[in-house]
Amino acid sequence: MPGVVGAGGDAGAQGRWTIHSDFERGFIRAELVRWDALLDAGSIAACRSRGTLRLEGKDYPVQDGDVINFRFNV
């Protein structure tokens, strides 16, 4: 991926750390829905209308089957 390069030209783990730290710093909240509710509704917008889309903070323990849209600003 373009731009996934750490200090000194190191790729891989160093690049992932750079992205992770920027993401962690700019985290706002996570919009999430269970995969089966998304499949049933057909879209994120429909989940929002049905009330199955919810907002969680940074301490939310991600569960198997969660579909997550992270909101962040760096």
C-alpha distance (Angstrom), angle and dihedral (degrees) to the residues before:
residue distance angle dihedral
M1 . . .
P2 3.79 . .
G3 3.77 112.7 .
V4 3.80 95.4 21.3
V5 3.77 95.2 118.6
G6 3.78 126.5 118.7
A7 3.77 130.1 -148.7
G8 3.80 115.6 -53.5
G9 3.80 93.0 19.9
D10 3.81 94.0 -70.1
A11 3.79 111.4 154.2
G12 3.77 128.5 -168.1
A13 3.78 115.9 31.5
Q14 3.81 94.8 17.5
G15 3.81 91.3 50.3
R16 3.78 91.2 48.8
W17 3.80 90.2 51.8
T18 3.81 91.4 52.8
I19 3.79 91.6 52.1
H20 3.82 92.9 42.8
S21 3.81 94.1 51.5
D22 3.83 92.2 47.9
F23 3.78 90.0 48.0
E24 3.79 93.1 47.7
R25 3.80 91.7 48.8
G26 3.81 93.7 49.9
F27 3.81 98.9 39.5
I28 3.80 112.7 136.1
R29 3.82 104.7 167.8
A30 3.77 142.5 -52.3
E31 3.80 126.4 -109.6
L32 3.76 109.2 -151.9
V33 3.76 142.7 174.9
R34 3.79 133.3 174.3
W35 3.81 113.0 -99.8
D36 3.81 93.1 -121.7
A37 3.82 92.1 52.8
L38 3.82 89.2 49.8
L39 3.79 91.4 49.2
D40 3.80 90.8 49.4
A41 3.83 94.0 46.8
G42 3.81 95.5 42.0
S43 3.81 98.2 -139.9
I44 3.78 144.4 30.6
A45 3.82 89.4 -110.3
A46 3.80 90.7 55.4
C47 3.82 90.3 49.1
R48 3.79 89.0 52.0
S49 3.83 90.1 51.5
R50 3.81 91.9 47.7
G51 3.80 92.6 48.0
T52 3.81 95.1 -119.2
L53 3.81 93.4 116.1
R54 3.78 111.8 85.9
L55 3.79 138.1 -177.8
E56 3.79 122.0 -124.0
G57 3.80 134.0 -177.9
K58 3.77 131.7 -126.7
D59 3.81 93.8 -82.4
Y60 3.82 95.4 59.4
P61 3.83 111.0 124.7
V62 3.81 104.7 -130.3
Q63 3.79 112.4 -125.9
D64 3.79 129.3 -150.8
G65 3.80 107.0 -94.1
D66 3.82 96.8 30.5
V67 3.79 116.6 136.7
I68 3.80 106.0 -155.5
N69 3.79 134.9 -166.1
F70 3.79 108.0 -169.1
R71 3.78 117.0 -148.9
F72 3.76 113.7 -152.0
N73 3.77 141.4 151.8
V74 3.78 124.7 -159.0
